[in-house]
Amino acid sequence: MTRQSADRALRIVCDYLGLQGFSTHSNRRTAATRLNNQGVPLRVIQKIGGWASLAALQRYLEVSDEQMDEAIGRL
């Protein structure tokens, strides 16, 4: 199955269920963020997700308000 056909199948199911804002792309972002939050090294996440560079991967990683508050609290 190609990436395009998987994306199309997911979109059809989401449309049928009335789900919005959900895609194979959003799953990729969520998976990378969860792995990062669990302490998996960035190079490992990069290899798993197929990002060409760490800079490309870092654009996908989300930072929550709680993470920001915790980091500031450590100061």
C-alpha positions in Angstrom: 0.0 0.0 0.0 1.4 3.4 -0.9 1.4 6.4 1.4 -1.1 8.1 -0.9 -3.6 5.2 -0.8 -3.3 4.9 3.0 -4.0 8.7 3.2 -7.0 8.4 0.9 -8.4 5.4 2.8 -8.0 7.3 6.1 -9.7 10.4 4.7 -12.7 8.3 3.5 -13.1 6.7 6.9 -12.8 10.1 8.7 -15.3 11.7 6.4 -17.7 8.8 7.0 -17.3 9.1 10.8 -17.5 12.9 10.7 -13.9 13.4 12.0 -12.0 16.5 11.1 -8.4 17.5 11.4 -7.1 13.9 11.3 -4.6 12.6 8.7 -1.6 10.4 8.3 0.4 13.6 8.5 -1.1 14.5 11.9 -0.4 10.9 13.1 3.3 11.4 12.1 3.5 14.6 14.2 1.8 13.0 17.2 4.0 9.9 17.1 7.2 11.9 16.9 6.1 14.2 19.8 5.1 11.2 21.9 8.4 9.5 21.3 10.3 12.7 22.1 8.3 13.2 25.3 9.2 9.6 26.4 12.9 10.4 26.0 13.6 8.6 22.8 16.8 10.1 21.2 16.1 12.5 18.3 18.3 10.5 15.9 16.2 7.4 16.6 13.0 9.3 16.0 14.5 10.7 12.8 15.3 7.3 11.5 11.9 5.8 12.4 10.0 8.6 10.8 12.3 9.0 7.8 13.1 12.7 8.2 16.1 13.7 6.2 17.6 15.9 8.9 17.2 16.7 12.6 16.1 20.2 11.6 13.2 18.8 9.5 12.2 16.5 12.5 12.3 19.4 15.0 9.6 21.3 12.9 7.3 18.4 13.7 7.8 18.3 17.5 5.2 20.0 19.5 5.9 21.7 22.8 3.1 22.0 25.3 2.4 24.9 27.7 3.1 22.4 30.6 6.5 21.6 29.2 7.3 25.3 29.0 6.1 25.9 32.5 8.1 23.0 33.8 11.3 24.3 32.1 10.8 27.8 33.4 10.2 26.4 36.9 13.6 24.7 36.8 15.2 28.1 36.6 
